[in-house]
Amino acid sequence: MKINQALALFIERLQKFDEKRQKDVDELADQIEKVRKFKLIPGEKGDKGDSGKRGAAGAPGKDGINGRDGLPGEQGPRGPKGDKGDRGEPGQQGPKGDPGPKGDKGPKGDKGEKGEPGPQGKKGADGKSGRIPRHKIQNGAIAFEQRPGEFGEWIKFNMTNQYYSGGRGKTWIDYTVGYTVEPTLVGNYDVGEVYQYTYSDETLYRVIGNPQDAFYRSFSDGQASDLVVQKAI
């Protein structure tokens, strides 16, 4: 074997020995660490020994700091009542309290004396136009219904004048009884009572005044115009 080969083999064995030695050292260190971390179980407490001799008295210590105030003592008995003092000044008025609950209703009082009549109220609005009373005309006279199915006395007409217009040949009595809708009251005016009459072909206004009873085609602002036919009353 050559020297070089022998030297290489020796170095290789030396390295393996060193590695094994390092491994053993590491294992030993681990075992030591485990033992170090292991806590020993304390043993039983031994018997108490004899008391030793009392030592010599020590030197006196320094004065201590003053202590804090103690707790208050119990309250003593109550003394006799003193004389009544002078009356104090009145205090300010407190806020107004909430209203109390509503009381029960009291008994009804006696009827008072009749008071003076109050001032006259304002005039109310005009009511709706009423209808013309039912009536019958016969032999130059007219009778108005007083109650359902009951008519009053006959009132005769003074037949002095009779006019016609429009060339229709109708008389006052034809317009009086020939309506198709129940006549309605338009209102009371200076010219008299005004009623609206509706026929199949036109609408007229009947003015019942003094001294005439007439039919007109127009009525506005209390005035009738375009006379159709009239009869003196």
C-alpha positions, 0 to 999 in steps of 0.5 A: 500500500502506498503512503498516500493511500495509507494517509487518506485511510487514517484521516477518514478513520480519524473523521469518523472517530471525531464524528462518533465522539461529537455524537456521544458528547451531544447525547451526554448533553441531552441527558444532563439537560433532562436531569437539570429540568427534573424536579426532585420530590421533597422528602418528609419534614423532620422533627422540630429541634430544641429551642435555642437560648434567648439572645441579648436585648437589642438596642432601642429603635427610633420613634415611630411616625405619628399615626393617622386619625382613628375612626369616629367614636359612637354617637353620644346621647341626644341632648335636650330640646333647645328653645324655639328660634325666631321665624325665618324669612319666607322662601320663594314660591315653588313651581305650580303643581300639576292639576289634580284629577277631575272630580265627580259631576255634582248634582244639577242646580236649580233652574235659573231665571229667564234671561233677556232676549238676545240680539236678532240674528242675521237673516238666513240664506233663501231656501230652495225654490219650491214647487207651485201648489197643485191646482185645478181650473174649471169654468173660469175659476181656479182651486188650489190643493190644501192637503193631498187630494183636498182642494180649497174654494174656487176663485173666479177669474175676471176675464177681461183681456187675453193676448196671444203671440207666436201664432200657435193659437194657445190660450192662457189656460192651455199654458196653465195646464199643459206643462210636462214637468211639475212647475217650480217656484223661482222666487218672489219679486216685485212683479209677483210670484214667478214659476218656471213651466216646462213644456215639450217644446219650450220653457216659460216663466209664469208671473202671478202678480196684481193685476195680471197673470202672464207667461213670458219666455225670459226672466232675469234680474227680477224682470220678465220679457217676451210676453206670450199670453196673459190674463187679468186677475 
